[in-house]
Amino acid sequence: MHQDQNSPRRISVWFPLLLAVVLVGGILIGMRMQSSTPSVVVEANDLPIQTPGQGKIEEIIRYIEAKYVDDVDREALMEEVIDEMLAKLDPHSNYITKEELQQVNEQLQGNFDGIGIEFMSLDDTIVVVAPLAGGPSEAVGIQAGDKIVAIEDSIIAGVNMDTEDVISMLRGEKGTEVEIGILRGRSKDMMRFTITRDEIPMNSVDVAYMLDDITGYIKVNRFSATTYEEFMKGVETLSEKHKMKDLVIDLRHNPGGYLQQATNILSQLFDDKGSLLVYTEGRSVNRTEYESTGRAFYELDDVVVLIDEGSASASEILAGAVQDHDRGIVIGRRSFGKGLVQEQYKLRDGSALRLTVARYYTPSGRSIQKDYNDINEYESELVARYENGEMESKDKMTIADSTQYFTDNGRVVFGGGGIMPDIFVPIDTTLMEDGYQELRQYIPQFVFRYMDENRKGLQEYSLPQFSRDFHISDALFTDFINYAHEEGAVSVASDLSYEAAVELQAYIKARVAKHLFGDEGFYSLWNENDPMVKEALRVLQSADPLSEIRE
């Protein structure tokens, strides 16, 4: 989530390392768990090689099965051997089980088959946050606030069912039916709906809206098979309806995905044909160059790309090309540093091997892959950035490779450890306060309860009116603190700094806006005080934004 505008305060020397670990934990997991979203993926060709399970490994496992003192699980043993083998290569080559592969493909393909709802678990009950527009649940009349208490013949309310189990029951092949039982409002009578599953898009573009009269904002959360199409729909709307001239592309916490989707988007940013966008090369893979197509459907003036320590691979490809060609300005903090290309090969039993086959290089020739010779250091590198102060000061940014590369305008840039931003924006240390971190997690549930009782009175607002006139009162904030305590929080209001309290109130307001106006409501409120967004707008107000970074 974005940070607010309060100036960062230096962390006390007594501040425990644990908080830094908590803060970056999600990023580390997202970067390491390649079964969720890969770094950069290209189409795989058939390989004339043996598949895992042949040769010496298979021979040893047969001996174990035949002679070992205890019974063994052959499949579990094989998977462990494969995982251990791949771990010796690099952090991003991995084995994907048959069961995991469906989820991986859904995230890359950008869709799945289901009933089309956004839901959350509240007091051991599944509550519909919103039916997806145009989806099968909306078509049969499912409403926000409905409580799903039964799926087919199974009662799921009050049994503390895992979210993954609920998802598994609701998803299914397109065209199949599922019956769900709903409690609505204060009624105790269960309503039953039969829903025909359909293809549901998994949006990789969270939102596209105008920051001001001429500046558009598009938030891309990953690069799936539909990202370019989604991105261009946003550009089309902003250009034709709102006369957008400048564009801010937000790639913060975007872990990557399909390389081709990133290069397609870059072609919209470059109106000339043949500009080198990125190239890939490996031991057994010849150099492949990706160039702009010259098909920029909408004219854009100035471009800003936002990155942070969670921006990886395809995100870094996009930011690197913009930077190397001086097409725009990169704002934020040093990106993750993942410059490896994987190909995915399906194995005979339905599982898959994702293997690193090449490195990618930005147009100036930079490899931004950080060192992975020591896997433990690689996995803790983000924590090290917090410890050495890099997140708070650009002077502490580490240059892993001192080789100088040059942009089109002759500016010096570096590789070897992520994309260095043209303009540095420090992290807001409010996000590291333990009280803030604990209380923030209770806001979605609290806001849902609040909306359940106050939705009618709030629906009269337009988004501009809501932004201007709706405020989080002291009484409402106290209600939230009390609710968090009832749910198990130990932090109290007096534990919070003034900045942390303001941040929590801003998040409550943004979540209310999401219920009323969707993602545009959330982001337009949340971005009002976001330091990177504010810096982007400041730079774009210059008659010549690139003059801000010329050496």
Number of C-alpha atoms within 10 A of each C-alpha: 11 17 19 26 18 16 13 17 12 11 16 7 7 6 11 10 12 11 16 21 17 14 18 18 15 13 19 20 12 18 26 18 14 19 20 19 25 32 27 29 26 14 11 13 9 7 8 6 6 8 13 15 14 9 10 9 13 13 11 11 18 13 10 16 14 12 10 11 8 8 10 13 8 13 9 10 13 16 16 12 16 17 15 13 13 17 15 11 14 16 21 23 24 24 26 23 16 14 10 14 17 15 15 16 17 18 23 23 17 18 18 22 18 28 26 27 22 12 19 18 18 18 13 15 17 24 24 21 19 20 22 18 11 10 19 22 23 18 15 12 11 22 18 19 21 20 24 24 21 19 19 16 9 11 14 20 19 12 11 13 15 11 13 9 10 13 13 10 14 21 19 19 13 15 13 13 18 18 15 20 22 25 18 17 10 6 9 9 10 15 15 15 17 14 23 20 23 21 17 20 18 18 18 24 22 17 22 24 21 20 20 12 11 15 24 24 25 22 21 25 22 31 32 30 21 19 27 22 15 19 23 16 14 19 24 16 15 22 20 10 9 16 15 25 17 23 26 25 21 25 26 24 25 29 29 30 28 26 25 20 21 26 23 23 18 23 22 22 24 22 18 14 13 13 18 17 26 24 18 20 17 15 9 8 11 10 13 12 14 18 20 22 17 15 14 18 13 16 15 17 14 19 23 26 28 27 30 27 23 25 30 33 33 31 33 28 28 24 31 29 23 24 27 25 20 19 19 22 24 26 24 26 30 26 26 30 23 31 26 29 27 24 18 21 19 16 15 9 8 12 16 18 20 22 21 21 19 21 21 27 23 26 26 22 15 25 23 30 22 19 16 14 12 10 14 9 13 16 16 14 17 22 20 16 18 18 13 13 16 19 25 22 16 17 10 12 17 15 13 15 14 11 12 12 16 17 18 13 11 13 15 13 20 21 25 20 22 28 33 29 23 20 18 22 22 20 24 21 19 25 22 20 18 18 21 22 18 14 23 17 12 19 21 17 17 19 18 22 14 15 18 13 9 11 15 9 9 14 13 11 14 13 17 11 10 20 17 9 9 13 13 14 10 10 9 14 16 14 14 22 21 15 17 22 15 10 11 12 16 13 17 15 16 9 14 18 14 11 19 24 19 16 22 20 21 19 21 25 22 23 25 25 24 17 19 21 17 14 18 19 24 21 23 23 23 22 19 15 17 18 21 27 26 16 19 23 18 11 20 23 12 11 8 10 18 17 10 13 12 11 8
